[in-house]
Amino acid sequence: MPTLDLTSSSIDLTRALCDIESVSGNEKQIADAVEAAVAACAHLEVIRDQDAVVARTNLGRDRRVVIAGHLDTVPVNNNFPSRFDGAELVGRGTVDMKAGVAVQLKLAAELSEPLFDVTWIWYDHEEVASELNGLGRLARTRPDLLQGDFAILGEPTNAMIEGGCNGTLRIELTTRGVRAHSARAWVGRNAIHAAAPILERLAAYEPREVEVEGLVYRESLNAVGITGGVASNVIPDECIVTINYRFAPNRTGEEAAAHVRELFADLDELMFEVTDFAEGARPGLDAPLAQDFLKAVGGRAQPKYGWTDVARFSALGIPAVNYGPGDALRAHADDERVDTAQITQCEQGLRAWLTGA
């Protein structure tokens, strides 16, 4: 089993984590290493739940914060193991989000007397289907482990605070036709042709920019897949257009689905099915702990356009923000890389807030 030296720098610790392959579904080895490392810290109570590791202080403080990060990555593609390229660490997981995990591990080990009780969570299966998500599993089976007054998720934010997140909705729009031989197409009805109005409306759609509690969220509505066809000489009788809607957190998932349904309500014989959705999260920056955190870190808060697990905390009534090293635009890229200065910056920001320094 690989070992993690929590006395090393957060930069070196990032590299050590990145050099443990942990594509979603293969997190056991990295979870074992994390568990062994934090179990050596006398001030932490450690709990293992499948491939999620929870470590928490129990100092009797009047407030508790939860700081979380996921251990898994998307598949490797000629970017493993990691390497340095000047001031950047290059490799799978450097941005999403092992740099954030490294910062959390180092502070968990070193801060035995933080201002607040802290629950540190490192979890599995974030990069795959929502029902597999380790933080979601804990929310369902051990919600007591997620309880706190404020939460921080170490997703990449360029070392800036990003409040809340957009919701996400996946919908399948199915058109129906009648099969026929393509040489006698007039006796059939082409379901792929019937999808043309769907694509035209999506191409013309103007997404909203919505202000929520002082942050402006950008929405998007796009076709992300299309399937249809039987054979090269058959008129297709079915076509499925898959749509992804990223909606501002002032809408619920039900309201978002109703909005999309309304856009296509006049199209005859169109089947509409929601196949996946996750609620967004409001910024959460009005919480006193969030205000203190913003002051300690400095800068201005930004909105989170993508969906993140802050929404799981929001659903439990816990205000939450995103804060971590790395540029989200480089997440999942083959040349995924993180500026090491941001790793140090995030460590210093969290340390200052947790210690009052």
C-alpha positions in Angstrom: 0.0 0.0 0.0 1.4 3.4 -0.8 2.0 5.7 2.1 1.3 9.4 2.5 3.7 11.6 4.5 1.5 14.3 6.0 4.6 16.2 7.2 5.7 16.9 3.6 4.6 20.1 1.7 1.1 20.3 0.3 2.7 20.4 -3.2 4.7 17.1 -2.6 1.6 15.6 -1.0 -0.4 16.5 -4.2 2.1 14.7 -6.3 2.0 11.6 -4.0 -1.8 11.5 -4.3 -1.8 12.0 -8.1 0.6 9.0 -8.4 -2.0 6.7 -6.8 -4.3 5.8 -9.7 -7.9 6.3 -8.5 -10.2 6.3 -11.4 -13.8 6.1 -10.2 -14.5 2.6 -9.0 -10.8 2.1 -8.1 -10.5 4.2 -5.0 -9.7 1.6 -2.4 -6.0 2.0 -2.6 -6.0 5.7 -2.2 -8.7 5.5 0.5 -6.6 3.0 2.4 -3.6 5.4 2.2 -5.7 8.3 3.4 -7.2 6.3 6.3 -3.8 5.1 7.4 -2.3 8.6 7.3 -5.1 10.3 9.4 -5.4 7.4 11.8 -2.0 8.3 13.0 -3.3 11.7 14.2 -4.3 11.3 17.9 -6.6 14.4 17.7 -8.8 12.9 15.0 -11.6 10.4 15.2 -11.5 8.4 12.0 -14.5 6.6 10.4 -14.4 4.5 7.2 -17.5 4.1 5.0 -16.7 1.9 2.0 -14.1 4.1 0.2 -15.0 7.3 2.0 -12.9 8.4 4.9 -14.1 10.8 7.6 -11.8 12.3 10.2 -13.1 14.8 12.8 -12.1 16.7 15.9 -14.3 16.6 19.0 -13.1 19.5 21.0 -16.5 20.7 22.2 -16.4 23.9 20.1 -19.7 25.7 19.7 -19.4 25.6 15.9 -18.5 22.8 13.4 -17.3 23.1 9.8 -17.2 20.4 7.2 -14.4 20.4 4.6 -14.6 17.8 1.9 -13.0 16.6 -1.3 -13.3 13.6 -3.6 -10.6 11.0 -4.2 -11.5 9.7 -7.6 -10.6 11.0 -11.1 -11.8 10.5 -14.6 -9.9 7.9 -16.7 -6.1 8.3 -17.3 -5.0 9.2 -20.8 -1.2 9.3 -21.1 -1.0 11.7 -18.1 0.0 9.3 -15.3 2.2 9.4 -13.3 2.5 13.2 -12.6 5.4 15.4 -13.5 6.6 18.9 -12.9 6.6 21.4 -15.8 8.2 24.5 -14.2 5.8 25.9 -11.6 3.0 23.5 -12.7 2.3 20.0 -11.6 1.0 18.0 -14.6 -1.1 14.8 -14.5 -4.5 13.3 -13.9 -6.2 14.6 -10.8 -3.9 17.6 -10.3 -6.8 20.0 -10.7 -9.8 17.8 -10.1 -9.1 17.6 -7.2 -6.1 16.0 -5.6 -4.5 19.4 -5.0 -7.5 20.3 -2.8 -7.4 16.9 -1.1 -3.7 17.4 -0.3 -4.3 20.8 1.3 -7.1 19.3 3.4 -5.0 16.3 4.5 -2.1 18.5 5.6 -4.2 20.8 7.6 -6.2 17.9 9.1 -2.9 16.5 10.4 -1.4 19.7 11.7 -4.3 21.6 13.2 -5.1 19.9 16.4 -6.7 23.0 18.0 -8.7 24.8 15.3 -11.1 27.6 16.2 -14.0 25.3 15.3 -14.5 21.6 15.4 -13.8 20.3 11.9 -15.1 17.3 10.0 -12.8 16.3 7.1 -14.3 14.1 4.5 -12.6 12.4 1.5 -15.0 10.4 -0.6 -15.4 8.2 -3.6 -17.3 8.1 -6.9 -17.8 11.8 -7.5 -17.0 11.6 -11.3 -19.7 9.1 -12.2 -23.4 8.7 -11.8 -25.0 10.6 -9.0 -26.4 7.6 -7.3 -22.9 6.2 -6.7 -21.5 9.4 -5.2 -19.9 8.7 -1.8 -20.9 12.0 -0.3 -24.5 11.3 -1.4 -24.2 7.9 0.2 -23.1 9.4 3.5 -26.0 12.0 3.3 -28.4 9.1 3.0 -27.0 6.6 5.5 -24.9 8.7 7.9 -26.2 12.3 7.7 -24.9 12.9 11.2 -21.4 12.8 9.7 -22.2 15.8 7.4 -23.7 18.0 10.1 -22.1 21.4 10.6 -22.7 25.1 10.5 -20.8 25.7 7.3 -19.1 23.5 4.6 -16.3 23.9 2.1 -15.8 21.7 -0.9 -12.2 21.7 -2.3 -13.2 21.8 -6.0 -10.9 23.9 -8.3 -11.7 27.6 -8.2 -8.3 29.2 -8.9 -8.0 29.7 -5.2 -11.0 32.0 -5.0 -14.3 31.4 -3.3 -17.2 30.3 -5.5 -20.6 30.3 -4.0 -23.3 27.8 -4.6 -23.7 26.1 -7.9 -26.0 25.7 -10.9 -28.4 22.7 -11.0 -28.1 20.2 -13.8 -30.9 18.4 -15.6 -30.7 15.7 -18.3 -33.6 15.1 -20.5 -34.3 12.7 -23.4 -36.7 14.0 -26.2 -37.9 11.1 -28.4 -39.5 11.5 -31.8 -41.4 8.7 -33.4 -41.8 7.7 -37.0 -42.7 4.8 -39.2 -40.1 2.3 -40.6 -39.9 1.8 -44.3 -37.5 0.8 -47.0 -35.4 3.9 -47.9 -36.2 3.3 -51.6 -39.9 3.8 -50.8 -39.5 6.4 -48.1 -42.9 7.9 -48.8 -44.6 5.0 -47.1 -42.7 5.7 -43.8 -42.1 8.7 -41.6 -38.5 9.7 -40.7 -38.0 10.2 -36.9 -34.6 11.8 -37.4 -36.1 14.5 -39.6 -38.7 15.1 -37.0 -35.9 16.0 -34.5 -35.0 19.0 -36.7 -37.3 21.5 -34.8 -35.7 20.4 -31.5 -32.2 21.2 -32.7 -33.4 24.5 -34.3 -34.9 25.7 -31.0 -31.8 24.7 -29.0 -29.5 26.5 -31.4 -31.7 29.7 -31.1 -32.1 29.5 -27.4 -30.8 32.4 -25.4 -29.7 31.3 -21.9 -30.4 33.5 -18.9 -28.0 35.3 -16.7 -29.5 35.3 -13.2 -28.5 37.2 -10.2 -28.9 35.2 -6.9 -27.8 36.8 -3.7 -25.4 39.1 -5.5 -23.8 36.5 -7.7 -24.7 36.2 -11.4 -25.1 32.6 -12.7 -25.0 31.7 -16.4 -27.4 29.1 -17.6 -27.0 26.8 -20.6 -29.3 24.5 -22.6 -27.7 22.2 -25.1 -28.1 19.0 -27.1 -25.3 16.7 -25.8 -26.3 13.6 -27.8 -28.4 12.2 -30.5 -29.2 8.6 -31.5 -31.3 7.1 -34.2 -31.2 4.9 -37.2 -31.8 1.2 -37.9 -29.8 0.4 -41.0 -28.5 2.3 -44.1 -31.5 1.3 -46.1 -34.2 1.8 -43.5 -36.2 4.9 -42.6 -35.8 5.3 -38.8 -38.8 5.1 -36.6 -37.1 6.6 -33.5 -34.7 9.4 -32.7 -33.6 10.4 -29.2 -32.1 13.9 -28.5 -30.4 14.2 -25.1 -30.4 17.6 -23.6 -28.5 19.0 -20.7 -29.8 22.1 -18.9 -27.6 23.9 -16.4 -30.0 26.1 -14.4 -29.5 28.9 -11.9 -30.1 28.0 -8.2 -33.2 30.2 -8.0 -35.0 27.4 -9.8 -35.8 24.0 -8.5 -35.3 20.9 -10.5 -39.1 20.6 -11.1 -39.2 24.2 -12.3 -36.3 23.7 -14.6 -37.9 20.6 -16.1 -41.2 22.5 -16.6 -39.3 25.3 -18.4 -37.7 22.8 -20.8 -41.0 21.0 -21.3 -42.7 24.3 -22.2 -40.1 25.1 -24.9 -41.2 22.0 -26.8 -44.9 21.7 -25.8 -46.3 22.4 -29.2 -44.3 19.6 -31.0 -46.6 16.7 -31.6 -45.9 13.1 -30.6 -42.8 14.1 -28.7 -41.8 12.0 -25.7 -40.2 13.9 -22.8 -38.3 12.0 -20.1 -36.1 13.4 -17.3 -33.3 10.9 -16.9 -31.2 12.6 -14.3 -31.2 15.9 -12.3 -29.5 17.5 -9.3 -30.6 20.6 -7.6 -28.4 23.6 -7.5 -27.3 25.4 -4.4 -27.7 29.1 -3.4 -24.5 30.9 -2.6 -24.6 30.5 1.1 -22.4 33.6 1.6 -24.8 35.3 4.1 -23.8 32.8 6.8 -21.5 34.4 9.4 -18.9 31.7 9.0 -18.9 32.3 5.3 -18.3 36.0 5.8 -15.4 35.3 8.1 -14.0 32.9 5.6 -14.3 35.4 2.8 -12.4 38.0 4.9 -9.6 35.5 5.8 -9.1 34.4 2.2 -9.6 37.8 0.6 -10.9 38.7 -2.8 -14.5 38.6 -4.1 -16.7 35.6 -4.3 -17.7 34.3 -7.7 -20.6 32.1 -8.8 -20.0 28.4 -9.6 -21.4 27.6 -13.0 -21.0 23.8 -12.9 -22.7 21.5 -10.5 -20.8 20.4 -7.4 -21.5 18.6 -4.2 -22.1 21.8 -2.3 -25.7 21.1 -3.4 -25.7 18.1 -1.1 -24.8 20.3 1.9 -27.4 22.9 0.8 -30.1 20.2 0.7 -29.3 19.5 4.4 -29.6 23.2 5.2 -25.9 23.7 5.5 -24.5 26.8 3.7 -21.5 25.7 1.5 -19.0 27.2 -0.9 -16.3 25.9 -3.3 -12.6 26.7 -2.6 -9.6 25.0 -4.0 -6.5 25.2 -6.2 -6.6 24.8 -9.9 -8.4 26.1 -13.0 -11.6 24.3 -13.6 -11.1 24.8 -17.3 -8.2 22.3 -17.1 -10.1 19.7 -15.2 -10.4 16.4 -17.1 -8.0 17.7 -19.8 -5.3 15.4 -21.1 -2.8 18.1 -20.1 -4.5 18.7 -16.7 -2.1 20.8 -14.6 -2.2 23.0 -11.5 -0.1 26.0 -10.6 1.7 25.0 -7.4 1.4 28.6 -6.1 -2.3 28.1 -5.8 -1.8 25.0 -3.7 0.2 27.0 -1.2 -2.3 29.9 -1.4 -5.2 27.7 -0.5 -3.3 26.1 2.3 -2.5 29.5 3.7 -6.1 30.8 3.3 -7.7 27.8 5.1 -5.0 27.8 7.8 -5.5 31.5 8.5 -9.3 31.0 8.8 -9.2 27.8 10.9 -6.6 29.2 13.4 -7.6 32.9 13.4 -4.0 33.8 12.5 
